Amino acid sequence: MAKIKSKAERRRRVHRGIRKKIHGTPVRPRLSVYRSNKYIYAQLIDDIAGHTITAASSLEDAIASDEPVGASREVGRKLAERAQEEGINKAVFDRGGYRYHGRVRAVAEGAREGGLSL
């Protein structure tokens, strides 16, 4: 009989599979998304150097929305704006083991609206 895994364990396993296929470079960094129950976080990561180029989250004062999906879209826009300042206009989207749906999708769409090519 198969052992039932928690959602978090399943997400980590799926994320490992995603990370085998994609990686960030200085020219095209990885846009990584983390979703908690209350907030959403996104960051652009250069995996070769092993550092975060820029980040945004729904915890920031500038991002204020009553609905979670709207706040996620704003996080994507803010991240794209900061990426433009760093001279980055392309990225690889890392959904972090989450389904491309709801808040995760809103971050990607917001980044595209902000001028980032995913």
C-alpha positions in Angstrom: 0.0 0.0 0.0 1.3 3.4 -1.0 2.2 5.9 1.7 0.1 9.1 1.5 2.4 12.1 1.1 1.5 15.6 2.3 0.8 18.4 -0.2 4.1 20.1 0.8 6.1 16.9 0.1 4.4 16.5 -3.2 5.1 20.2 -4.1 8.8 19.8 -3.2 9.0 16.7 -5.4 7.4 18.4 -8.4 9.6 21.4 -7.8 12.7 19.2 -8.0 11.6 17.9 -11.4 11.0 21.5 -12.6 14.4 22.6 -11.4 16.1 19.8 -13.3 14.8 21.3 -16.5 15.2 25.1 -16.0 18.0 27.3 -14.6 18.6 31.0 -14.5 21.5 32.9 -16.2 22.6 36.5 -15.8 20.9 37.3 -19.1 17.8 35.3 -18.5 17.3 34.7 -14.8 14.8 32.4 -13.2 11.5 34.0 -11.9 10.8 31.9 -8.8 7.4 32.0 -7.1 6.7 31.1 -3.5 3.1 31.1 -2.3 2.1 31.0 1.4 -1.5 31.0 2.6 -1.4 34.7 3.1 1.3 36.2 0.9 3.1 35.7 -2.4 6.8 36.2 -3.1 8.7 36.4 -6.4 12.3 36.8 -7.1 14.7 36.8 -10.1 17.6 34.4 -9.5 20.9 34.0 -11.3 21.6 30.3 -10.7 25.2 30.5 -12.1 26.3 33.1 -9.6 23.9 31.8 -7.0 22.3 35.1 -6.0 19.0 36.9 -6.2 19.0 39.8 -8.6 15.7 41.4 -7.4 12.6 40.4 -5.5 9.0 41.6 -4.7 6.3 40.3 -2.4 2.8 41.1 -1.3 4.2 42.2 2.1 5.4 45.5 0.7 3.4 48.7 1.4 3.3 49.7 -2.2 1.3 46.6 -3.0 -2.1 46.9 -1.6 -5.1 44.9 -2.9 -8.1 43.4 -1.1 -8.1 40.3 -3.3 -5.1 37.8 -3.4 -5.1 37.5 -7.2 -4.9 41.2 -7.6 -2.0 41.5 -5.1 -0.2 38.7 -7.0 -0.6 40.6 -10.3 0.9 43.7 -8.6 3.8 41.7 -7.3 4.5 40.5 -10.9 4.3 44.1 -12.2 6.6 45.4 -9.5 9.1 42.6 -10.1 9.1 43.4 -13.8 9.6 47.1 -13.1 12.7 46.3 -10.9 14.0 43.9 -13.5 13.8 46.7 -16.2 15.9 48.9 -13.9 18.5 46.1 -13.7 18.5 45.8 -17.5 16.7 42.5 -17.7 13.8 41.9 -20.0 13.7 38.1 -20.3 13.2 35.5 -17.7 12.4 31.8 -17.2 9.3 31.1 -15.1 9.6 28.7 -12.2 6.2 28.0 -10.8 7.8 26.4 -7.7 5.8 23.1 -7.8 2.5 24.9 -7.8 -0.1 24.6 -10.5 -0.1 27.4 -13.1 -3.4 28.7 -11.8 -4.8 31.5 -9.7 -2.2 33.5 -7.8 0.8 31.9 -9.5 -0.6 32.6 -12.9 -1.4 36.2 -11.9 2.3 36.8 -11.0 3.3 35.6 -14.5 0.7 37.7 -16.2 1.6 40.8 -14.1 5.3 40.3 -15.0 4.4 40.1 -18.7 2.2 43.3 -18.3 5.2 45.0 -16.7 7.4 44.2 -19.8 9.1 41.0 -18.8 9.2 38.3 -21.5 8.6 34.9 -20.0 
